[in-house]
Amino acid sequence: MRRFAMIGQRAISKGKLPLNDMAGGAGRMDVLVRGLMAGLLTSHGLRHDTEVVLHLMGGPGPSRRIKFVGSLLKGVHAEERSIAGHIAKVLNMPLPARGQWVERSSGIFDSGGDINHTLADWKDSTVVCLDADAPRLWAQGTTLPSSSNPLSRSTGEHGDFEITGMDIGFVLSDDKPLAESMTTQSLLLRSIGDAWLQGHMAIGVCHFLLDEGVELNLHQS
C-alpha cells in the first residue's frame, strides 16, 4: 500500500468551501486537491493500491482529516473542481470524533484528528517525511531498472482487490514548511532533490520511484 498524508496548515475544516477561491478563502485547498489528484489518478484510471489523507488544519474549530481510498473509490474524475466538490460535501457534515473514521461515500472517509492520529493508523507502515535537506530517498549508487518492477501493486477488480508489496507512507505539507515538531519525530527524513517541489510534483516522483522499483534508502542512520 502507498499512503500519502498532506497537511493543509490553513485549509478550512468545515463550512462552505469557496470553489471559486480555493487558493485564498479556502486556505490553499487547491494545493491539497492537486496533491490528491497526483496521489490517486493515472492517465486513464485510479491507483487502487494508494490512499491519500488530507489534513485540514485551518479551522474554524477542530482539525479534520479526509481519507480517499483508491481501492474503494467511485465517481471520482480527473478534474480539480469535481474533486473539490467531494471535499465540499464532507465539510458540510458534522465532524466525527478524533480517530473515528466515518465513510461519507464510496472510498471517502471523514475523521477528526491530526497527523499524529494518522501516524497511529500507519503504525505498521514505513513512514517517510519528505524534506529537501535530508538524505536522498533512493539508495546510493542505484540506477533506474531496465524494466518496471513496482514495489507495490494491486490486482483484481473493484470490490475484490488484492494489494501486495511494500507498505509505505509519505508525509508532506502544503505551500508552508512542516512544523519543526514533525521533522524531529522518529520518522525517516528523506529528500527527492535539493529543490523544494510542489506537493503534487513530489508525490509524482514518489510514485515514479515505486512504479519502477528503484531501490529505496529506508534504513535508519
N, C-alpha and C positions, 0 to 999 in steps of 0.2 A: 504494500500500500504506500502511496505517496500522499503526504499531508502537507498543507501549507497553511500557516497562520499569519494573517495580515492584520496589523494593528493600526487602526484608524484613530489617531490621537484626538482628532477634532470631529470625527464623524458622528452625526446625531444618532441617538439610540432610541428615540420614539417620536411620534408625531407625524406630521405630513412631510414627506420627502419632496423637496422642490426639484422636480425633474428638469426644469429649465435652468437650474443654478446649482448643479451638483458640485462644482468646484468651489463655490463660495458659501451659499446658505446651507448646504448640506455638510460642510466641513471636509471637503476633499473626498467626498464619496466617489467621485469619478476615478480616483486612483485605485480605490478598492474594487470598483466594478471592472476596470481594465485588468487588475490582477486576477480577479475571479475568472474572467474570460480566458486569460492565458493559462490558468491552472487547469481548467476543465475542458476547454474546447480544442479540437483539432480542426483541420480544414473542412472535414466532412462529417464530424461527429463529436462524441463525448469521450473523455478519458474515464473509463469505468473503474480504473484502479486508483483513482485520485479523489481526495476530499479537500475542501477549502473552508477554513473557518475565518469569518470576518469579525473583528473585534471593534465594536462601536463604543468609543470611549468619551465622546464629546458631550454627553448629556442631551437633553435635560434628564436629570435623575440618574439612576444606577447604570453601569455599563451593561452592554448586551453583546451576545455572540449569535451569529447566524452561520449555520453549517450547511454546506452544499455537498452531498454525497453522490459522486458520479455514477455509481452502480445503480442508484435508485431514482435518479432524476428523470422527469418527464416534462415536456413542454418548455424547455429552455432553448432559446435561439441565440444565434451569434450576432446580437445587436445590443449596444450598450443601454439604450433606453428601455428595451424589453426586459433585460436582466435587472435594471434598476427598479422596474415595476414589481418584480418579485420581492425585492427588498422593501419597497414601499408598503406592500401588503403586510409584511411582518411587523413593520414599525407601528402599524395601527392596532396591533393586538397587544393584550396585556403581557407584561414582562414575566416570564417564568422565574421560578426560584433559581438561585445560583447553583450550577451543577446539574440541574434538571433539564433534559432535552425534551422538547415538545415538537412533534412533526406537524408543520403547518401545511405542507403539500408534499407531493411525491419527491422525496430526496432533499427537502429543505427543512431544517430543524432550527429551533429557537431556544435560547437559554440565557439566563443571567450569568454574570461572572466575567472574569478577565483572563489574561494569558496564563495565569497560574492555574486556573481551573482546566484550561486546555492542556497544559503540560501534564497535569494529573491524569487526564484522559489518555495522554500519549505515553504513559509510564513504561510501556513495553516497546516503544519505538526508539530508534536512534534519532536524536533531535539536534539539528544544526541551526545556529543563529548566524545569519549572513552579515558579515562585517568586512568592508573593503580593506581594513587594516590587518586582518587576520591571515593565517597561513592559507594557502590555496585549498580549494575543495577537492581537487584531483590529486592523485598520488604523484610524488616527484618522479620525473622521468617517464611518466605514462604517455602513450600515444593513442591516437584515435584508432579504434578497431577497423579492420578492412570490411567487416560486415556487422550489421546491428545485432546486438545481443542484449536486449533490455534487462535491466536489473529488477524490474517488476513488470507484471503484465496481467491482463485479465482474459479469460476465455469463457465462452458460453453466451447466453442470451439474457435479455432483460428479465430480471426475476430469478435468474439461475446462473449468476456469475461466480466463477472461481478466480480469486485473486492470489497470485503466488509471487514469490521473490522477496526482495528487500522491503522492510517496513521502516520508512524514513520520514521524518518531519522537518520542515524548514520554517523558521520564524523570520519575518521581515516587517518593516514599518512602511508607513505611507511616505509623504514627502518630508517628514520630520525624522531625525535620527532616533533610534531606540533609546529609551531611558538607560542611564548607566547601570541601574539595578538589574536590567536584563542581561547586559554584557558581562556582568560579574557573577551571574549564576553558574551552576555547574553544567553549562551547555557547551557543546562544541562550537567554537567560533571559527568560521571558515569564510574565505573570500572567493569570489568568482572573477576577480580582477581589481586593479587599483582604482578604476573609475567607479563612482557611486551610481550604478544604473537605476533607472526607474523600476519600480516593483514588478511590473508585468514583464519587463525585459529580463530581470533577474530570474523570475520563475521560468521563462522560456529557456534560459541557459541551463537551469537545473534539470528541466525535462529533457533537453538535448543530451546531457551527460548520462542520464538514466536510460534514455532510449537507446543510446549507442553502446551502453555497457562499459563506460570508461571507469577505470579503477579509481575509487574514491579514497581520500585521505581522512579516515574516520577514527584514527587511533588517538587516544588522549595523550597529549605531550607531557 
